Amino acid sequence: MKIASLILGEMEIEENMIINFPEGLPAFEEEKKFVIVPVESGAPFYYMQSLKTPELCFMLADPFVFFPDYEIKMGEEESRKIKAEENAGDIQVFVILTVPEDYRKTTANLLAPLIINVKDKIGLQFVAADSDYNTKHFIFPYAFEGEKSGVAGEAK
């Protein structure tokens, strides 16, 4: 099937590439179907394009590449929603990035990761109620080490 993307242009995708977000995403509750496309093979960056809205495309990253000690404590209800218990090996985690003009100041939302069951193609954005993470963690904290930027790894 063909889909349109403002950023990626027209793309041909297979039905089995579609990730269903039954509850949508916070602030985008009507957006329930997305496709995740690697920026390039082997890179930790991805695009997540809405099938419904060509203008809605998120930049994602594999958080463990930039934050090896990153931990998610998902509750039973969330685990049940994406069938995580029976498919533990098929769960993939992404974080949404904010990429400013100076890409060195790109931040990752570690507070609300995307948790995806890649086998069953079900996803959710998990917003941790009690967490030390926030929505703006620098992914390149040492790229501008000489500047006053606050805590390394955390945007102010």
C-alpha positions as CSV (number, residue, x, y, z in Angstrom):
1,M,0.0,0.0,0.0
2,K,1.1,3.6,-0.6
3,I,1.3,6.2,2.0
4,A,2.2,9.9,1.9
5,S,4.7,11.6,4.1
6,L,5.6,15.3,4.1
7,I,9.1,14.4,5.2
8,L,9.7,11.0,3.4
9,G,7.5,11.5,0.3
10,E,5.3,8.8,-1.0
11,M,6.3,5.3,0.3
12,E,5.3,1.8,-0.5
13,I,4.7,-0.2,2.7
14,E,3.6,-3.7,3.5
15,E,0.6,-4.2,5.7
16,N,2.8,-6.1,8.2
17,M,4.8,-2.9,8.8
18,I,1.9,-1.1,10.4
19,I,2.0,-0.6,14.1
20,N,-1.3,-0.1,15.8
21,F,-1.6,2.2,18.8
22,P,-5.1,1.4,20.0
23,E,-5.2,4.5,22.3
24,G,-3.3,6.7,19.9
25,L,-0.5,8.9,21.4
26,P,-1.0,11.6,24.1
27,A,-2.1,14.8,22.2
28,F,-2.6,12.6,19.1
29,E,-5.4,10.3,20.3
30,E,-6.9,10.0,16.8
31,E,-3.6,8.8,15.3
32,K,-3.7,5.0,15.7
33,K,-1.6,3.6,12.8
34,F,2.0,4.3,12.1
35,V,5.0,2.8,10.3
36,I,8.5,2.9,11.6
37,V,11.3,3.4,9.1
38,P,15.0,3.4,9.8
39,V,16.8,6.5,8.8
40,E,19.6,4.3,7.5
41,S,20.6,0.7,8.0
42,G,22.4,0.1,11.3
43,A,21.7,3.6,12.7
44,P,19.9,4.1,16.0
45,F,17.5,6.7,14.4
46,Y,14.0,6.1,12.9
47,Y,11.1,8.0,11.5
48,M,7.6,7.1,12.8
49,Q,5.1,8.2,10.1
50,S,1.4,8.4,10.7
51,L,-0.7,6.6,8.0
52,K,-3.5,9.1,8.5
53,T,-1.7,12.4,8.5
54,P,1.2,13.0,6.1
55,E,2.5,16.0,8.2
56,L,2.8,13.9,11.3
57,C,6.2,12.2,11.4
58,F,8.2,11.8,14.6
59,M,12.0,11.3,14.9
60,L,12.8,8.3,17.2
61,A,15.9,6.7,18.6
62,D,16.9,3.5,20.4
63,P,17.4,4.9,23.9
64,F,19.8,2.3,25.0
65,V,22.4,3.5,22.5
66,F,22.6,6.9,24.2
67,F,21.5,5.9,27.7
68,P,22.8,2.3,28.4
69,D,21.4,2.4,32.0
70,Y,17.9,3.5,30.9
71,E,15.2,1.6,32.8
72,I,11.4,1.4,32.3
73,K,9.1,0.2,35.0
74,M,5.9,-0.6,33.1
75,G,2.8,-1.7,35.1
76,E,0.7,-4.8,34.6
77,E,-2.0,-3.0,32.8
78,E,0.4,-1.5,30.2
79,S,2.1,-4.9,29.8
80,R,-1.2,-6.6,29.2
81,K,-2.3,-4.0,26.6
82,I,0.7,-4.8,24.4
83,K,0.9,-8.5,25.4
84,A,4.4,-8.0,26.8
85,E,4.4,-10.9,29.2
86,E,3.9,-13.6,26.5
87,N,6.1,-11.8,24.0
88,A,8.9,-10.4,26.2
89,G,11.6,-11.0,23.5
90,D,9.5,-9.1,20.9
91,I,9.3,-5.8,22.8
92,Q,11.1,-2.8,21.4
93,V,11.6,0.6,23.0
94,F,11.9,3.9,21.2
95,V,12.1,7.5,22.5
96,I,10.8,10.5,20.7
97,L,13.4,13.1,19.8
98,T,13.2,16.9,19.6
99,V,15.7,18.0,16.9
100,P,16.4,21.7,17.0
101,E,18.3,23.6,14.2
102,D,21.5,22.9,16.1
103,Y,21.2,19.1,16.0
104,R,23.8,18.8,18.8
105,K,21.1,19.9,21.2
106,T,18.8,17.1,20.2
107,T,16.8,15.8,23.2
108,A,15.1,12.6,24.0
109,N,11.8,12.1,25.9
110,L,12.8,9.5,28.4
111,L,9.7,10.1,30.5
112,A,7.3,8.8,27.9
113,P,8.9,6.0,25.7
114,L,7.1,4.2,23.0
115,I,6.8,0.5,23.8
116,I,6.1,-1.8,20.8
117,N,5.3,-5.4,20.5
118,V,7.0,-6.0,17.2
119,K,5.5,-9.5,16.8
120,D,1.8,-8.4,17.2
121,K,2.4,-4.9,15.9
122,I,0.8,-3.2,19.0
123,G,2.3,-0.1,20.6
124,L,1.7,2.4,23.3
125,Q,3.4,5.5,24.7
126,F,4.1,4.8,28.3
127,V,4.1,7.8,30.6
128,A,5.8,6.9,33.8
129,A,4.0,8.3,36.9
130,D,7.0,8.1,39.2
131,S,10.2,8.6,37.4
132,D,13.6,10.5,37.6
133,Y,13.4,11.0,33.8
134,N,12.0,14.0,32.1
135,T,11.1,14.9,28.5
136,K,14.4,16.6,27.6
137,H,17.6,14.6,27.9
138,F,20.5,15.6,25.6
139,I,21.6,12.7,23.4
140,F,24.9,14.4,22.6
141,P,25.7,16.0,26.0
142,Y,29.4,16.4,25.4
143,A,29.1,18.0,21.9
144,F,28.9,21.4,23.5
145,E,30.8,20.7,26.7
146,G,32.4,24.2,26.9
147,E,28.9,25.8,26.9
148,K,26.8,26.3,30.0
149,S,24.2,23.6,29.5
150,G,23.2,22.4,32.9
151,V,23.5,18.8,34.0
152,A,25.2,16.6,31.4
153,G,22.5,14.6,29.7
154,E,19.6,16.7,30.9
155,A,18.3,19.8,29.1
156,K,17.2,22.8,31.1
